[in-house]
Amino acid sequence: MPKMKTNRGAAKRFKPTGSGRYRHKQSHLRHILTKKDSKRKRQLGALHVVEEADTKTIRRMMPYS
């Protein structure tokens, strides 16, 4: 059986944590930043943990991470 390929789009978007969960960057921080207040932009810059329901799907896309 051939090796499974990593989904390259998922590899660029998600990073595994030490505990086996995944972190991702949030959206809405690319443009139209003038109307967003500093607190909102600062909070959007932080990485967030992927929900438990989506972790199985990401693990299937990234079998070697």
PDB file of N, CA, C and O in Angstrom:
ATOM      1  N   MET A   1       0.839  -1.182   0.000  1.00  0.00           N
ATOM      2  CA  MET A   1       0.000   0.000   0.000  1.00  0.00           C
ATOM      3  C   MET A   1       0.886   1.248   0.000  1.00  0.00           C
ATOM      4  O   MET A   1       1.838   1.321   0.777  1.00  0.00           O
ATOM      5  N   PRO A   2       0.591   2.232  -0.857  1.00  0.00           N
ATOM      6  CA  PRO A   2       1.447   3.425  -0.907  1.00  0.00           C
ATOM      7  C   PRO A   2       1.269   4.304   0.327  1.00  0.00           C
ATOM      8  O   PRO A   2       0.279   4.213   1.054  1.00  0.00           O
ATOM      9  N   LYS A   3       2.260   5.148   0.528  1.00  0.00           N
ATOM     10  CA  LYS A   3       2.198   6.085   1.640  1.00  0.00           C
ATOM     11  C   LYS A   3       1.062   7.081   1.425  1.00  0.00           C
ATOM     12  O   LYS A   3       0.722   7.402   0.286  1.00  0.00           O
ATOM     13  N   MET A   4       0.479   7.566   2.512  1.00  0.00           N
ATOM     14  CA  MET A   4      -0.564   8.588   2.396  1.00  0.00           C
ATOM     15  C   MET A   4       0.091   9.944   2.184  1.00  0.00           C
ATOM     16  O   MET A   4       1.117  10.246   2.793  1.00  0.00           O
ATOM     17  N   LYS A   5      -0.499  10.756   1.327  1.00  0.00           N
ATOM     18  CA  LYS A   5       0.036  12.095   1.094  1.00  0.00           C
ATOM     19  C   LYS A   5      -0.574  13.082   2.073  1.00  0.00           C
ATOM     20  O   LYS A   5      -1.750  12.989   2.426  1.00  0.00           O
ATOM     21  N   THR A   6       0.246  14.025   2.503  1.00  0.00           N
ATOM     22  CA  THR A   6      -0.223  15.110   3.356  1.00  0.00           C
ATOM     23  C   THR A   6      -0.943  16.127   2.487  1.00  0.00           C
ATOM     24  O   THR A   6      -0.463  16.470   1.407  1.00  0.00           O
ATOM     25  N   ASN A   7      -2.083  16.609   2.945  1.00  0.00           N
ATOM     26  CA  ASN A   7      -2.791  17.680   2.257  1.00  0.00           C
ATOM     27  C   ASN A   7      -1.998  18.966   2.489  1.00  0.00           C
ATOM     28  O   ASN A   7      -1.928  19.457   3.616  1.00  0.00           O
ATOM     29  N   ARG A   8      -1.403  19.512   1.430  1.00  0.00           N
ATOM     30  CA  ARG A   8      -0.495  20.645   1.579  1.00  0.00           C
ATOM     31  C   ARG A   8      -1.206  21.908   2.051  1.00  0.00           C
ATOM     32  O   ARG A   8      -0.611  22.731   2.746  1.00  0.00           O
ATOM     33  N   GLY A   9      -2.474  22.067   1.677  1.00  0.00           N
ATOM     34  CA  GLY A   9      -3.236  23.219   2.148  1.00  0.00           C
ATOM     35  C   GLY A   9      -3.426  23.169   3.652  1.00  0.00           C
ATOM     36  O   GLY A   9      -3.319  24.187   4.336  1.00  0.00           O
ATOM     37  N   ALA A  10      -3.708  21.975   4.164  1.00  0.00           N
ATOM     38  CA  ALA A  10      -3.891  21.810   5.607  1.00  0.00           C
ATOM     39  C   ALA A  10      -2.564  21.987   6.345  1.00  0.00           C
ATOM     40  O   ALA A  10      -2.532  22.544   7.442  1.00  0.00           O
ATOM     41  N   ALA A  11      -1.476  21.518   5.748  1.00  0.00           N
ATOM     42  CA  ALA A  11      -0.166  21.631   6.388  1.00  0.00           C
ATOM     43  C   ALA A  11       0.238  23.088   6.574  1.00  0.00           C
ATOM     44  O   ALA A  11       0.932  23.426   7.533  1.00  0.00           O
ATOM     45  N   LYS A  12      -0.200  23.954   5.653  1.00  0.00           N
ATOM     46  CA  LYS A  12       0.124  25.374   5.755  1.00  0.00           C
ATOM     47  C   LYS A  12      -0.763  26.092   6.763  1.00  0.00           C
ATOM     48  O   LYS A  12      -0.379  27.143   7.275  1.00  0.00           O
ATOM     49  N   ARG A  13      -1.933  25.553   7.058  1.00  0.00           N
ATOM     50  CA  ARG A  13      -2.903  26.244   7.905  1.00  0.00           C
ATOM     51  C   ARG A  13      -2.929  25.780   9.354  1.00  0.00           C
ATOM     52  O   ARG A  13      -3.299  26.552  10.238  1.00  0.00           O
ATOM     53  N   PHE A  14      -2.543  24.540   9.612  1.00  0.00           N
ATOM     54  CA  PHE A  14      -2.648  23.978  10.952  1.00  0.00           C
ATOM     55  C   PHE A  14      -1.287  23.526  11.450  1.00  0.00           C
ATOM     56  O   PHE A  14      -0.455  23.041  10.683  1.00  0.00           O
ATOM     57  N   LYS A  15      -1.073  23.695  12.764  1.00  0.00           N
ATOM     58  CA  LYS A  15       0.186  23.291  13.373  1.00  0.00           C
ATOM     59  C   LYS A  15      -0.143  22.417  14.581  1.00  0.00           C
ATOM     60  O   LYS A  15      -0.920  22.835  15.439  1.00  0.00           O
ATOM     61  N   PRO A  16       0.427  21.218  14.671  1.00  0.00           N
ATOM     62  CA  PRO A  16       0.110  20.354  15.813  1.00  0.00           C
ATOM     63  C   PRO A  16       0.745  20.867  17.105  1.00  0.00           C
ATOM     64  O   PRO A  16       1.839  21.431  17.094  1.00  0.00           O
ATOM     65  N   THR A  17       0.041  20.661  18.212  1.00  0.00           N
ATOM     66  CA  THR A  17       0.574  21.013  19.519  1.00  0.00           C
ATOM     67  C   THR A  17       1.200  19.764  20.131  1.00  0.00           C
ATOM     68  O   THR A  17       1.095  18.673  19.571  1.00  0.00           O
ATOM     69  N   GLY A  18       1.836  19.923  21.253  1.00  0.00           N
ATOM     70  CA  GLY A  18       2.472  18.790  21.921  1.00  0.00           C
ATOM     71  C   GLY A  18       1.472  17.757  22.401  1.00  0.00           C
ATOM     72  O   GLY A  18       1.797  16.574  22.501  1.00  0.00           O
ATOM     73  N   SER A  19       0.254  18.195  22.697  1.00  0.00           N
ATOM     74  CA  SER A  19      -0.756  17.280  23.232  1.00  0.00           C
ATOM     75  C   SER A  19      -1.576  16.590  22.144  1.00  0.00           C
ATOM     76  O   SER A  19      -2.499  15.832  22.445  1.00  0.00           O
ATOM     77  N   GLY A  20      -1.239  16.852  20.874  1.00  0.00           N
ATOM     78  CA  GLY A  20      -1.942  16.183  19.788  1.00  0.00           C
ATOM     79  C   GLY A  20      -3.102  16.966  19.207  1.00  0.00           C
ATOM     80  O   GLY A  20      -3.785  16.479  18.306  1.00  0.00           O
ATOM     81  N   ARG A  21      -3.338  18.168  19.707  1.00  0.00           N
ATOM     82  CA  ARG A  21      -4.386  19.005  19.131  1.00  0.00           C
ATOM     83  C   ARG A  21      -3.754  19.882  18.046  1.00  0.00           C
ATOM     84  O   ARG A  21      -2.553  19.782  17.798  1.00  0.00           O
ATOM     85  N   TYR A  22      -4.539  20.728  17.407  1.00  0.00           N
ATOM     86  CA  TYR A  22      -4.028  21.569  16.329  1.00  0.00           C
ATOM     87  C   TYR A  22      -4.371  23.025  16.583  1.00  0.00           C
ATOM     88  O   TYR A  22      -5.421  23.348  17.139  1.00  0.00           O
ATOM     89  N   ARG A  23      -3.460  23.903  16.162  1.00  0.00           N
ATOM     90  CA  ARG A  23      -3.669  25.338  16.292  1.00  0.00           C
ATOM     91  C   ARG A  23      -3.852  25.928  14.902  1.00  0.00           C
ATOM     92  O   ARG A  23      -3.333  25.395  13.921  1.00  0.00           O
ATOM     93  N   HIS A  24      -4.590  27.027  14.819  1.00  0.00           N
ATOM     94  CA  HIS A  24      -4.802  27.695  13.533  1.00  0.00           C
ATOM     95  C   HIS A  24      -4.889  29.198  13.730  1.00  0.00           C
ATOM     96  O   HIS A  24      -5.202  29.681  14.819  1.00  0.00           O
ATOM     97  N   LYS A  25      -4.608  29.924  12.666  1.00  0.00           N
ATOM     98  CA  LYS A  25      -4.702  31.379  12.693  1.00  0.00           C
ATOM     99  C   LYS A  25      -6.129  31.773  12.370  1.00  0.00           C
ATOM    100  O   LYS A  25      -6.836  31.046  11.673  1.00  0.00           O
ATOM    101  N   GLN A  26      -6.554  32.923  12.873  1.00  0.00           N
ATOM    102  CA  GLN A  26      -7.919  33.387  12.637  1.00  0.00           C
ATOM    103  C   GLN A  26      -8.009  34.241  11.380  1.00  0.00           C
ATOM    104  O   GLN A  26      -7.001  34.739  10.879  1.00  0.00           O
ATOM    105  N   SER A  27      -9.207  34.400  10.887  1.00  0.00           N
ATOM    106  CA  SER A  27      -9.443  35.201   9.685  1.00  0.00           C
ATOM    107  C   SER A  27      -9.730  36.653  10.051  1.00  0.00           C
ATOM    108  O   SER A  27      -9.714  37.011  11.229  1.00  0.00           O
ATOM    109  N   HIS A  28      -9.989  37.477   9.064  1.00  0.00           N
ATOM    110  CA  HIS A  28     -10.383  38.893   9.197  1.00  0.00           C
ATOM    111  C   HIS A  28      -9.245  39.799   9.654  1.00  0.00           C
ATOM    112  O   HIS A  28      -9.490  40.789  10.343  1.00  0.00           O
ATOM    113  N   LEU A  29      -8.019  39.483   9.287  1.00  0.00           N
ATOM    114  CA  LEU A  29      -6.902  40.341   9.682  1.00  0.00           C
ATOM    115  C   LEU A  29      -6.036  40.719   8.477  1.00  0.00           C
ATOM    116  O   LEU A  29      -4.878  41.099   8.649  1.00  0.00           O
ATOM    117  N   ARG A  30      -6.583  40.619   7.263  1.00  0.00           N
ATOM    118  CA  ARG A  30      -5.813  40.885   6.054  1.00  0.00           C
ATOM    119  C   ARG A  30      -6.042  42.281   5.482  1.00  0.00           C
ATOM    120  O   ARG A  30      -5.092  42.908   5.012  1.00  0.00           O
ATOM    121  N   HIS A  31      -7.251  42.775   5.509  1.00  0.00           N
ATOM    122  CA  HIS A  31      -7.534  44.093   4.930  1.00  0.00           C
ATOM    123  C   HIS A  31      -8.739  44.709   5.633  1.00  0.00           C
ATOM    124  O   HIS A  31      -9.387  44.064   6.457  1.00  0.00           O
ATOM    125  N   ILE A  32      -9.032  45.964   5.297  1.00  0.00           N
ATOM    126  CA  ILE A  32     -10.074  46.760   5.954  1.00  0.00           C
ATOM    127  C   ILE A  32      -9.829  46.772   7.473  1.00  0.00           C
ATOM    128  O   ILE A  32     -10.709  46.438   8.267  1.00  0.00           O
ATOM    129  N   LEU A  33      -8.617  47.163   7.843  1.00  0.00           N
ATOM    130  CA  LEU A  33      -8.238  47.151   9.252  1.00  0.00           C
ATOM    131  C   LEU A  33      -8.526  48.476   9.952  1.00  0.00           C
ATOM    132  O   LEU A  33      -8.470  48.551  11.179  1.00  0.00           O
ATOM    133  N   THR A  34      -8.837  49.532   9.176  1.00  0.00           N
ATOM    134  CA  THR A  34      -9.020  50.850   9.781  1.00  0.00           C
ATOM    135  C   THR A  34     -10.266  50.901  10.657  1.00  0.00           C
ATOM    136  O   THR A  34     -10.277  51.604  11.667  1.00  0.00           O
ATOM    137  N   LYS A  35     -11.309  50.172  10.288  1.00  0.00           N
ATOM    138  CA  LYS A  35     -12.544  50.219  11.081  1.00  0.00           C
ATOM    139  C   LYS A  35     -12.537  49.260  12.267  1.00  0.00           C
ATOM    140  O   LYS A  35     -13.449  49.294  13.092  1.00  0.00           O
ATOM    141  N   LYS A  36     -11.521  48.408  12.362  1.00  0.00           N
ATOM    142  CA  LYS A  36     -11.440  47.462  13.478  1.00  0.00           C
ATOM    143  C   LYS A  36     -10.598  48.080  14.591  1.00  0.00           C
ATOM    144  O   LYS A  36      -9.518  48.610  14.330  1.00  0.00           O
ATOM    145  N   ASP A  37     -11.082  48.014  15.823  1.00  0.00           N
ATOM    146  CA  ASP A  37     -10.323  48.614  16.909  1.00  0.00           C
ATOM    147  C   ASP A  37      -9.125  47.742  17.281  1.00  0.00           C
ATOM    148  O   ASP A  37      -9.057  46.561  16.937  1.00  0.00           O
ATOM    149  N   SER A  38      -8.191  48.356  17.988  1.00  0.00           N
ATOM    150  CA  SER A  38      -6.914  47.709  18.301  1.00  0.00           C
ATOM    151  C   SER A  38      -7.090  46.414  19.078  1.00  0.00           C
ATOM    152  O   SER A  38      -6.367  45.446  18.841  1.00  0.00           O
ATOM    153  N   LYS A  39      -8.040  46.386  20.000  1.00  0.00           N
ATOM    154  CA  LYS A  39      -8.271  45.189  20.801  1.00  0.00           C
ATOM    155  C   LYS A  39      -8.677  44.018  19.919  1.00  0.00           C
ATOM    156  O   LYS A  39      -8.194  42.900  20.096  1.00  0.00           O
ATOM    157  N   ARG A  40      -9.568  44.283  18.970  1.00  0.00           N
ATOM    158  CA  ARG A  40     -10.039  43.222  18.080  1.00  0.00           C
ATOM    159  C   ARG A  40      -8.912  42.692  17.202  1.00  0.00           C
ATOM    160  O   ARG A  40      -8.786  41.481  17.020  1.00  0.00           O
ATOM    161  N   LYS A  41      -8.084  43.595  16.649  1.00  0.00           N
ATOM    162  CA  LYS A  41      -6.967  43.176  15.803  1.00  0.00           C
ATOM    163  C   LYS A  41      -5.940  42.381  16.603  1.00  0.00           C
ATOM    164  O   LYS A  41      -5.384  41.397  16.115  1.00  0.00           O
ATOM    165  N   ARG A  42      -5.697  42.820  17.835  1.00  0.00           N
ATOM    166  CA  ARG A  42      -4.731  42.120  18.698  1.00  0.00           C
ATOM    167  C   ARG A  42      -5.220  40.718  19.021  1.00  0.00           C
ATOM    168  O   ARG A  42      -4.435  39.770  19.001  1.00  0.00           O
ATOM    169  N   GLN A  43      -6.504  40.572  19.319  1.00  0.00           N
ATOM    170  CA  GLN A  43      -7.051  39.259  19.640  1.00  0.00           C
ATOM    171  C   GLN A  43      -7.117  38.346  18.419  1.00  0.00           C
ATOM    172  O   GLN A  43      -6.970  37.131  18.549  1.00  0.00           O
ATOM    173  N   LEU A  44      -7.335  38.915  17.241  1.00  0.00           N
ATOM    174  CA  LEU A  44      -7.359  38.107  16.023  1.00  0.00           C
ATOM    175  C   LEU A  44      -5.966  37.592  15.654  1.00  0.00           C
ATOM    176  O   LEU A  44      -5.845  36.610  14.922  1.00  0.00           O
ATOM    177  N   GLY A  45      -4.923  38.244  16.152  1.00  0.00           N
ATOM    178  CA  GLY A  45      -3.561  37.822  15.847  1.00  0.00           C
ATOM    179  C   GLY A  45      -3.135  36.557  16.572  1.00  0.00           C
ATOM    180  O   GLY A  45      -2.158  35.915  16.186  1.00  0.00           O
ATOM    181  N   ALA A  46      -3.866  36.195  17.624  1.00  0.00           N
ATOM    182  CA  ALA A  46      -3.488  35.021  18.414  1.00  0.00           C
ATOM    183  C   ALA A  46      -3.915  33.731  17.719  1.00  0.00           C
ATOM    184  O   ALA A  46      -4.909  33.702  16.993  1.00  0.00           O
ATOM    185  N   LEU A  47      -3.158  32.676  17.951  1.00  0.00           N
ATOM    186  CA  LEU A  47      -3.522  31.360  17.430  1.00  0.00           C
ATOM    187  C   LEU A  47      -4.618  30.754  18.303  1.00  0.00           C
ATOM    188  O   LEU A  47      -4.644  30.970  19.515  1.00  0.00           O
ATOM    189  N   HIS A  48      -5.512  30.003  17.691  1.00  0.00           N
ATOM    190  CA  HIS A  48      -6.579  29.342  18.430  1.00  0.00           C
ATOM    191  C   HIS A  48      -6.498  27.843  18.229  1.00  0.00           C
ATOM    192  O   HIS A  48      -5.966  27.373  17.223  1.00  0.00           O
ATOM    193  N   VAL A  49      -7.021  27.098  19.177  1.00  0.00           N
ATOM    194  CA  VAL A  49      -7.036  25.641  19.093  1.00  0.00           C
ATOM    195  C   VAL A  49      -8.256  25.210  18.292  1.00  0.00           C
ATOM    196  O   VAL A  49      -9.351  25.743  18.469  1.00  0.00           O
ATOM    197  N   VAL A  50      -8.052  24.239  17.409  1.00  0.00           N
ATOM    198  CA  VAL A  50      -9.139  23.707  16.592  1.00  0.00           C
ATOM    199  C   VAL A  50     -10.115  22.954  17.488  1.00  0.00           C
ATOM    200  O   VAL A  50      -9.711  22.306  18.454  1.00  0.00           O
ATOM    201  N   GLU A  51     -11.385  23.043  17.165  1.00  0.00           N
ATOM    202  CA  GLU A  51     -12.408  22.350  17.941  1.00  0.00           C
ATOM    203  C   GLU A  51     -12.197  20.835  17.870  1.00  0.00           C
ATOM    204  O   GLU A  51     -11.696  20.311  16.874  1.00  0.00           O
ATOM    205  N   GLU A  52     -12.580  20.157  18.922  1.00  0.00           N
ATOM    206  CA  GLU A  52     -12.410  18.703  19.017  1.00  0.00           C
ATOM    207  C   GLU A  52     -13.130  17.977  17.880  1.00  0.00           C
ATOM    208  O   GLU A  52     -12.652  16.946  17.408  1.00  0.00           O
ATOM    209  N   ALA A  53     -14.269  18.503  17.439  1.00  0.00           N
ATOM    210  CA  ALA A  53     -15.052  17.870  16.370  1.00  0.00           C
ATOM    211  C   ALA A  53     -14.320  17.891  15.037  1.00  0.00           C
ATOM    212  O   ALA A  53     -14.545  17.016  14.202  1.00  0.00           O
ATOM    213  N   ASP A  54     -13.437  18.883  14.818  1.00  0.00           N
ATOM    214  CA  ASP A  54     -12.715  19.005  13.549  1.00  0.00           C
ATOM    215  C   ASP A  54     -11.336  18.362  13.578  1.00  0.00           C
ATOM    216  O   ASP A  54     -10.701  18.220  12.534  1.00  0.00           O
ATOM    217  N   THR A  55     -10.870  17.975  14.740  1.00  0.00           N
ATOM    218  CA  THR A  55      -9.517  17.427  14.871  1.00  0.00           C
ATOM    219  C   THR A  55      -9.341  16.135  14.081  1.00  0.00           C
ATOM    220  O   THR A  55      -8.290  15.915  13.480  1.00  0.00           O
ATOM    221  N   LYS A  56     -10.353  15.286  14.077  1.00  0.00           N
ATOM    222  CA  LYS A  56     -10.268  14.018  13.350  1.00  0.00           C
ATOM    223  C   LYS A  56     -10.074  14.259  11.852  1.00  0.00           C
ATOM    224  O   LYS A  56      -9.287  13.562  11.212  1.00  0.00           O
ATOM    225  N   THR A  57     -10.777  15.229  11.297  1.00  0.00           N
ATOM    226  CA  THR A  57     -10.655  15.557   9.877  1.00  0.00           C
ATOM    227  C   THR A  57      -9.255  16.058   9.554  1.00  0.00           C
ATOM    228  O   THR A  57      -8.672  15.663   8.545  1.00  0.00           O
ATOM    229  N   ILE A  58      -8.718  16.917  10.394  1.00  0.00           N
ATOM    230  CA  ILE A  58      -7.378  17.465  10.168  1.00  0.00           C
ATOM    231  C   ILE A  58      -6.325  16.371  10.300  1.00  0.00           C
ATOM    232  O   ILE A  58      -5.358  16.338   9.540  1.00  0.00           O
ATOM    233  N   ARG A  59      -6.516  15.473  11.269  1.00  0.00           N
ATOM    234  CA  ARG A  59      -5.568  14.376  11.443  1.00  0.00           C
ATOM    235  C   ARG A  59      -5.529  13.482  10.203  1.00  0.00           C
ATOM    236  O   ARG A  59      -4.472  12.961   9.849  1.00  0.00           O
ATOM    237  N   ARG A  60      -6.680  13.302   9.539  1.00  0.00           N
ATOM    238  CA  ARG A  60      -6.736  12.516   8.326  1.00  0.00           C
ATOM    239  C   ARG A  60      -5.999  13.213   7.178  1.00  0.00           C
ATOM    240  O   ARG A  60      -5.406  12.549   6.327  1.00  0.00           O
ATOM    241  N   MET A  61      -6.036  14.548   7.153  1.00  0.00           N
ATOM    242  CA  MET A  61      -5.367  15.315   6.099  1.00  0.00           C
ATOM    243  C   MET A  61      -3.855  15.392   6.317  1.00  0.00           C
ATOM    244  O   MET A  61      -3.089  15.549   5.367  1.00  0.00           O
ATOM    245  N   MET A  62      -3.432  15.278   7.589  1.00  0.00           N
ATOM    246  CA  MET A  62      -2.023  15.392   7.925  1.00  0.00           C
ATOM    247  C   MET A  62      -1.582  14.154   8.708  1.00  0.00           C
ATOM    248  O   MET A  62      -1.403  14.230   9.923  1.00  0.00           O
ATOM    249  N   PRO A  63      -1.406  13.026   8.038  1.00  0.00           N
ATOM    250  CA  PRO A  63      -1.150  11.766   8.751  1.00  0.00           C
ATOM    251  C   PRO A  63       0.211  11.687   9.432  1.00  0.00           C
ATOM    252  O   PRO A  63       0.381  10.870  10.337  1.00  0.00           O
ATOM    253  N   TYR A  64       1.187  12.502   9.037  1.00  0.00           N
ATOM    254  CA  TYR A  64       2.540  12.370   9.576  1.00  0.00           C
ATOM    255  C   TYR A  64       2.927  13.500  10.499  1.00  0.00           C
ATOM    256  O   TYR A  64       4.112  13.669  10.785  1.00  0.00           O
ATOM    257  N   SER A  65       1.962  14.291  10.983  1.00  0.00           N
ATOM    258  CA  SER A  65       2.327  15.412  11.862  1.00  0.00           C
ATOM    259  C   SER A  65       2.065  15.037  13.318  1.00  0.00           C
ATOM    260  O   SER A  65       2.307  15.843  14.216  1.00  0.00           O
TER     261      SER A  65
END
